[in-house]
Amino acid sequence: MSNTVKQAAEAARSRSSEVMGTAKSVQGETVAVANDFLHTPWMRAALPFINGGLSGMVATSVVQPVDMIKVRIQLAGEGKAGGPRATPLSVTREILASGKASDLYTGLSAGLLRQAVYTTARIGFFDTFMTKLAVRAKNKGQTVGFAERATAGLSAGGLAAMIGNPADLALIRMQSDGLRPVAERKNYKSVIDALSSIAKSEGVGALWAGAAPTVVRAMALNFGQLAFFSEAKAQLKTKTNWSSNAQTLSASAVAGFFASFFSLPFDFVKTRLQKQNKGPDGKLPYKSMVDCFAKVAKQEGILRFYRGFGTYYVRIAPHAMVTLIVADYLGWLTK
């Protein structure tokens, strides 16, 4: 599919050149200006961030319903060891029964804002770090190793998560609002409404609630996703004769699995911390990331952290695939 699109793009460029051939001097100036603009130092530095944000937003639009189901599964049975086990099917039925199909897209505005901030930063930082590492390795007559890829992924994930935490918090609040009693629901109209409401009622600092597990989760996810994607693609390129598309899809699937495995426990705790509200006694259920880990393990069992792994993988893997494929394609278009 990607090759077909690329061929169409090349054909369109060729046709454009032929049609404008009668005005070569004007065309030459126009192309030169366009190329100069794309290759200015500040634009070259900005493109990884722009491409990353756009690719993340496209991916989120595709997998938002799965993310909604994942959050509801993580919040089901809070504080209880037993009880009926929430499944993707049962959660979907519950959401549809209490509203309409569009409820699966609750929090989409927050999800898009999160991608515009978080994915823009993480992919932009990762590409920037990798470019610098590649130049340094080339000067030494070496290649970039897995340790360097992992360091770049961890650093990019941590920095991006801290910047994007408010949007992430708003997404969780919007998706969990339907679980509250009708009289207590906030009924957020949009991500801006959610952010302003939280800041007014709980303080601006509350927008960074759950920042610790969010940062750790992002570092774990990026370690699994970006580092393993980069490594898997490099290995497939040298050890197989597969097409570029097959290599990208296979590397994305591998990256999605490791990203899910390493990050799910932290994603679980992040969801619990960002959803929590003060009880009648004025206290929050969890004091910190460590306290949440301890209480969930004691009250609900250690395996609760991996509840919904299948749903999480179905959310992470396609998101990784769409994000990385779109980012690769945008990178090709703007090279």
Buried (B, 14 or more C-beta within 10 A) or exposed (E): EBEEEBEEEEEEEEEEEEEBEEEEEEBEEEBEEEEEEEEEEEEEEEBBBBBBBBBBBBBBBEBBBBBBBBBBBBBBBBEEEEEEEBBBEBBBEBBEEEEEEEBBBBBBBBBBBBBBBBBBBBBBBBBBBBBEBEEEBEEEEEEBEEEBBBBBBBBBBBBBBBBBBBBBBBBBBBBBBBBEEEEEEBEBEBBEBBBEBBBEEEEEEBBBBBBBBBBBBBBBBBBBBBBBBBBBBBBBEEEEEEEBBEBBBBBBBBBBBBBBBBBBBBBBBBBBBBBBEEEEEEEBBBEBBEBBBEBBEEEBEEEBBBBBBBBBBBBBBBBBBBBBBBBBBBBBEBE
